[in-house]
Amino acid sequence: MKDPNKKYINWPTLALMGFVTVVGFDDLIYNFQNQGLSVIISWILMIVLYVVPYSMMVGHLGSAFNHETGGLSSWVRGTNGDFMGYLTAWTHWAASIPYIVDTANTIVIGIGWLINGTANLQDQLSNSGFALLTLVVFIVFIYIQSKFKNSMEFLSKVGGIAMFSMTVLFVVMTFTALSMGGHIETEPITAKALMPKFDFHYLTTIGLLIYGINGAESIAPFITKMRNPQKEFPKAMIMLAAMTGFLTIFGSFSLSVFFNAYHLPTDLKMNGSYYAFQALGQHFHLGNIFMYIFALTEILYLSALLAVLLDAMTRMLISDTGSKYIPKILQKTTASGLPINGYLLTCGLSAFIMMLGIFLPSMLDVFDWLLNLNGIISPGVTCWVFFAFIQVRRRSNEFPSDYTFIKNDKIAQIIGWWCLLITLAATIFGMGPKDVPSMSATWWYELIINIVAIASLVGLGAILPYLTKREDRSNKGAAFTQRQWIGITIALLATIVGDLYIGGTHARNSIWLMIVITVIGCTLIYLCGHKQHDLKEVEI
């Protein structure tokens, strides 16, 4: 029986909510540089074979776990227990670290365009200067978040809508320009150029495609607010897929109008959005007006997003997992409820990620590497969605749902496995560096820091429950004694510095030396913290 006083969400509204969270103009730029014209066919394949079933699975899970608000970690916890739920929450949070750093970097780029009106910033800043400005952005927005939390959440929604409006505007204005006799930079546009080349390079770029279109799980809680989810939710997801398809296909074609897909600028990922709106304005004899509007929109949106992410992701991790797996020191909050030590951990890991990239040849390489790192970690987290869906359909009697994606459990599981294997493959192949010559010195170094970054982010999550147990067993409420902490810190720093130094030699076999150093370092860390001298007395 439906509540006549309840306010329901209609399916077009839900589709628009999902559209804002799924794809943006920058995602078109990133993948256009990776694949050129062939990205158009790649987008079509992804929409049909991935986005539609992925969105439907999210709807099924959101409906099955409506009592737990449909969060990703709650889906896994409900099917595989608390610890797996914790691992999901941790990896979801860890995936936000490179994203936060990349967001802060992009804000710096946007400010540079707003001030200079050109891409000169990359020539003016060293890698260390780029990292320092990114750190300043972190500090500023931690302060803003602590003072103006609600306004930042509001601005993120306004900025998000404005960003998508700019993307649609670009597509419409491009076709208007063509109707007025505009010139297409990419010539010739042939069937061969449109067909993807399924080689190793292509496989390494799938992760960034998924990164550009995932995020549908954020609207899962709203399926329970629909009047008739079984009929209305599929309509919303079909509308979402249609809008995403329109934006990605026609947006990519629009880029080919202003950029020669056969000879793209090397800094397209970093500055391509600004180049595009700059070219659009010049075509209509409006100067840089579109570029400046886009720069303001980008800074507004990303600034609000960064402020919200710094707080929301930290609170989500701590509140979602509670005291069972997170050490008490990270659960500490200020009088105003600010998770101060969680903030410090976020900033510390972000600084660590920035430090890994600081030894790359240029600021452009740093930006591209961070972006590509998101193309590894983000799909990895999305794997949890399909894992949970498969578990739910294996035990469908235990998880009733108002909305069911494919009534036959066997077929549903096959589709779940299909999406899981694609996403897992994209994660693994995404480890291969892009935007640099294959097997070059920089290629090997980026491969090393990809491994170090992922191992560090995931490894820390595996260690925290162990620290929590030690903390609970200790009389002093600390996981390690002061002497143990000093030993662990020295061993950890020696491991990181050793890996970076070996990687910095750019030797082809340096990856094996890095593995040896890491194994030795982990052994030393374990030995330093193995003994516990202040255990509580065991009650008999």
N, C-alpha and C positions, 0 to 999 in steps of 0.2 A: 504494500500500500504506500503510495507516494504521499509525502507530506505537502499539503496544499500551500503551506506558509513558507516552505523552503525555497530559497532562490537557487535555481539550477543554471548551469553553464551550458549554453547551446554549442553545437559542434563547430560552427564557423569561428566562434570566439576561441575555443580550445585550439583549433588549427593555427590561428594567428599567434596565440601564446607560444605554441611550439615552434613556429616559424622564427620568432625573435631569438630563440635559444639555439637554433640549429646551425644556420649558415650566415656568413657575412661577406662583405666585399673583399676583405683581405684574404679570405679563404679562396676566392676565385683567383686572385693574383698569385698566391703561393703555388697552387697546382697548375696554373697556366705556365709558370716558369719551369716547373718540373716536367711537364708533358707536352707543352705547345698545343697545337690544334687538336691533337689526339685526345686531349682531356675532355673534349665534348662527348666523344663516344664513351669514355670512361665514366663520365657523370651519368649518362643514360643507363649504363650497365649497373652502376651503383644504386641509382634510384630504384630500378626495377627489382634487382636481385638482392638488395641489402636494406635500403632505407624503409621500404614498405613492410617487409617481415619484421625488421627490427622495431619499428614503431608499434606494430600490432602486438608483439611480444611484451613490450613495455606496458601497453594497455592491459594485457592479461595479468601481468604481475601486479600492477597497481591496483587492479580490482581484487585480486586474490588476497592482497595484504593491506586492504584499506584501513584495517584497524591499527596499523602501524605506520600510517601516513605514506606508505609506498616508497620509502627510501631504499636506495640500492643495498645498503648494508643490512637492512631489515629483511630484505628478500632472501639473502644468503643465510642470515642467522635463522630465519624461519625454516629453511630447508636443511641446513647443515650444522646448526649449533652456534653457540656464542663465539667460540674462537675463530671460526671461519667468518662470522659477521665482523669481528674485530679486524681481521686481515683485510676484508673488503673496505671497511671504513678507513683503515690506515693507507691502503694503496690509493683509494680515492683522494685522500688528503695529500699523500705524497705526490700524486700526479699534478696537484695544484701548484707545487713549488716551482717547477720550470715554467708553468703557465703564468704565475705571478711575476717571475723574473722577466719573462718575455713581454708581459703587459707593461711593466715599468720601463723596459727598454724602448718599447713602441711609443710610450708617452714622451720620452726624451727625444725620439725622432720627430714626433709631431710638433713639439715645442721648437725644435730646430727649423722645421719648415715654416712655422708660424712667424718666427723671427727673421729668418733669412730669405724665405720665399724660394729657396733652392735646396739641393741635396748637399750643400757644402759642409754640413756638419760632419760627415764621415771623413772629410779631409782635414778637419780642424781638431778632431778628438783622437787621442790615443786610446788603446784598449783600457788602460787603467783609468783614464779620464771618463770614458764611457761607463765603466763600472762604478766610479765615484758618483757620477750624476744619478745613476740608477739607485744607488744607496741613499742619496739625498731624497729622491722621490719616495722611497720606502719610509723614511723617517717622517716626511711631511704627511703622508697619508695614514700612517699609524696615529699621528696626532689628530688628523681630521676625523678618522673613524671613531676615536675615543670621545670626540666632542659633538660630532654631527652625524651620528649613525643613521637616523631615520631619513634625513635629507639625502644622504648618499644613496640609500636604497631607492629612493624616489628618482633621483637623477640617473641611476643606472637604467631604470625602465624608460625614462624619457630619452636618454642617450641611445639606448638600444633601438627604439623605434625610429629615432632620427637617423641612425646609421643605416638601417634597412631602407629608409626613405631615400637616402642618398644613393644607395645601390640601385633601386628601382629607377630613380631619376637618371642615373648614368645610362641604363639600358634604353629607356625611352628617348633620351636626348640623342643617343647614338643612332637609333633607327630614324629619328627625325633628320639627323645630319645626312644619312644615306639617302633618304627620300628627297633631299635637296641637292643631290648630286655629289655627296661627299666621297672622298677617296678612301679605298681600303688598303691599308699598309701591307697586309699579308697577301701576297700574290705569288703563285696561283694557289687557290684553295682546292685541293684535289682529294679524291677518295683515299688515295694512299696516305696523304698527310693526316687525314682524319682517323685512320686506323691505328690503334695503339700497337706498339712494338713490344711484345711480351718477353722481354729479356730481363736480366738481373736488375738493371737500373729501374725498369718499370715496377718490378716487385718491391723495390725499396721505397717507391713513392706512394704505394697503396695506403700506408699508414696515415699520410698527411691528407689523403682523400677522406678517410674515416674520421680523422680529427676535425675535418671541415664540416661533417654532417652528423656527428653524434651529439648527444645531449638531450635526446627526446625523453630520457628518464626523469628529467626535471619536471615534466608536466604530468607524470603518472598519478600523483595524489589527487589530481582534479577529475579523474575519470569517475570517482564516486560521487561527484557533484553534478553529474549529467542525469537527465530525466530517464533516458533509456539507453544505457551504455552499449548494450548488445547491437543496437542499430545505429546509434549516433557516433560512437567512437570510430568505427571503420570509415565513416564519411569524413570525420575530422582528419584522420591519418591520410586518406586519399587526397584531400585538399592540401594537406601539408606536403605530401610528396609532389603534387602538381606544382605548388608554389616553389618548392625547392628545385624542381626540375626546370621551371621557367627561369629562375634566377641563375642557376649554374650553367645551363645550356646557352641561353641568350646572353648572359653576362660574359661567358667565355668568348662567344662570338664577337661581342662588342669590344672586348679587349683586342681581338685580332684586327679590328678596324683601325685602332690607334697604335698598335705595336706590330712589328714584323715578327711573326711567330718563328721564323727561320733564323732570326738574328736578334734575340732578346737582350736587353741590358743585363749585365751581371748583377746589378743591385736591384732587380725588379722586386724581389720579395720584401726588401726593406723600404724602397721608395716608390714602388710601382703604383700604389693607390694614388699618390700625389701626382706622379707623372700623368696618370690617366685623367684625373680631373683637371689638371693643367692643360692637357691637350684638348679636352672638351671645351674649356673656356676659350682657348685660342681659336678653335674652329668657329665659334659663334661670336668672335671678336669682343669677348668680355674679359680679356686679360686673365688674371689669376683668381677671379672671384670664386669660381667653383672650388679651386684648390684650397683657398682660405676657409671657405665654409666647411669643407671636408675636414681640414686640420682642426678647426674648433670642435666639430662633431666628434672626431676621433679622440681628442684630448678629454672632452667632457665625458664621453662614454667610458673610456678606459680608466679615467681617474676615479669615477664612481665605482666601476667594477673592481678596481684594485682595492679601494677602501673597504668594500663589502667582502671581497674574497679574504682579505687579511683577517677579518673578524669572523665571518661566517664559517670558513673552513676550519679554523682553529677551534671554535666552539663546537662545531659538529663532531670533530674527532673526540674531544674530551667528554662531551655530554653523551655521545652515542655509545662509547665503550665503557664509561664510568671508571670506577676504582679497581675493577677486576684485572685489567691489563695495562693501565696507564699509571706510572709512578705518581705518587702524591705531589711531588715537586712540580710536575707539569700541570696538575689540577689547581694549583694555587691561583686565586683571583684577588683583585684589589677590592676596596670597599665598594666601588661602583660596579663590580662584577666583571671587570676586564681580566681575561686569562693571560696575565702578564708573562709568565714563563712560557706559555704556549706561543705567544707572540715572539719571544726571544728565540725559541726553537725554530719558528718559521723564518725569521730573519737570518739566523745562523746558517740554516740549510740553504737559504737563497744566496747568501754570501759565498758559501762553499761552491754552489753551482756556478756563480759568476767567476770564481777563482779558477775553476777548471777551464773556462773558455778564455781567460785572460792571456794565455800563451799562444793563442792562434795568431796567424799573420796579420789580420786587420780587424777593424771594427765590423766590417761587413761580414767577415767569416764568423765573428762572435754572434751576430744577429741571426745569421742563417743556421748556425749550429744549434742555438737555443730553440729556434722554431722547429727544426727537424727532431730535436729531442722530444718535443711535445707530440710529434708524429709517431714516436715509439711508445711513450708512456700512456697517452690518452687511449689508444686502441687497447692497450693491455688492461686498463681498468674496465673498458666496455665488455671485455670477455666475461666479467662477472654477471652481466645481464643475461647472457645466453646460458651460462652455467646454471643460474637460478631457474631459468625457464625450463631447461631440460629436467632438472630435479622436480619441479612442480608437475610437469607432465608425466613423469615416471610414477608419481604418487598422486594422481589427479583427484582421487577420492578424498585425500586429506586436505586439499586446497580448493574448495569451491570458489567459483568466480562468477560475478554478474555478467562479465564479458569474456567470451571464450574465443581464442584465436585458433581456428581449425578444430573441429570437434573430435577428429580421430587423433588419439594420443600418439600413435606410432608415427604418423605423417608429421605431426607437430614436432616430435623429437628429432626427426630427420632434418627438418628445416632449422631447428635450433642448433644441431650439430654443424650444419652447413655454415651458418653465420659465425659460430664459434671458431671453426677451423679457418675461415677467411680472416677473421680478426686476429687470431693467434699467429697466422702466417704473416700478416701485415706487421705485427709487433716484432716478430723475429727478423724478417727481412729489413724492417725499418732501421735496424742496428747499422746497416751498411750506410756509410756517409754519402751525402749528396752535395751538389754544388761545388765539388772539388774534383780534380783529375783522379780517376780510379787508380788505386795502389800507389798514389804519390805519398810523400812524407806526411803531408797534412791529412790525407785520407786515413793513414794508420793512426795518427795522433787522435783524430776525431773518433775513430773506432774505440780507442783505449778510453777516452773520457766518457764516451757513451756507456761503456761497461762499468766504469768507476761510478758514474752518476746513478745509474739504475741500481747497482749493487748496494750503494750507500743508502739510497732512499728506501729500498725494500728491506735491506738488512737491518736497518735501525728499527723498523717495525717488528721484525722477528725478535729483536733483542729486548725491547721494552717489557714484554710480559715476564721475561727472566729477571729483569731489574726489579720489577714490582714484587716478585716472590722474595727476592733477597731483601727488599725493603721491609716486607711484612715480617720476615724472620729476624730482623735486626733489632737489638735493644734500643739503638739510637734512631731507628726509623730511616736509616740511610742504606742504600744498596751496597756501597763500598766505603772503606775507611779512606781517610785523606791520603794516606800513602798509596793505597791501591789506585785511587783516582789519578794521582800524579803519574804512576807507572802506565796506566791505560792511556792517558793523554799523550805521553811521550811516544808510546808504541803506535798510537793512531796517527799522530803527526808524522812520524818517521815513515809509516806506510804510505800516506798520501803524498808527502814530498818525494819519496822514492819513486812512486808510480809516475808522478808528473815529470820528474827529471828524466826517467828512462823513456817515457813517452815523448818528451821534448827533444830527445836525440833523433827522433823520426826514423829510427832504424826499423827495417821491415820485421825483424824478429823481436822487436821490443815488447810486443804483446805477451810473449811467453815469459820474458823477464818480469813484466808487470804481474803476471799471475803468480810467479814464484815469490815475489816481494809481498804480494797480498796475502798469500798462504802463511808466510813467515810472520808477517805483521799480525794476522788474526790469531795465530798461535801464541804470540807474545801477549796480545791483549787478553786472551783467555787465561794464560798463566798468571798475569798480573792481578786479575780479579777473581781467581779461582777460590782462594781461601777466604773464609769469613770468620773474623775473630770475636765478634760480639753477638753471637746467636742467643736468642731467647731460650730460656729453659723449656724443655719439652715436657708438657704435662702428661702424666701417666694415669 
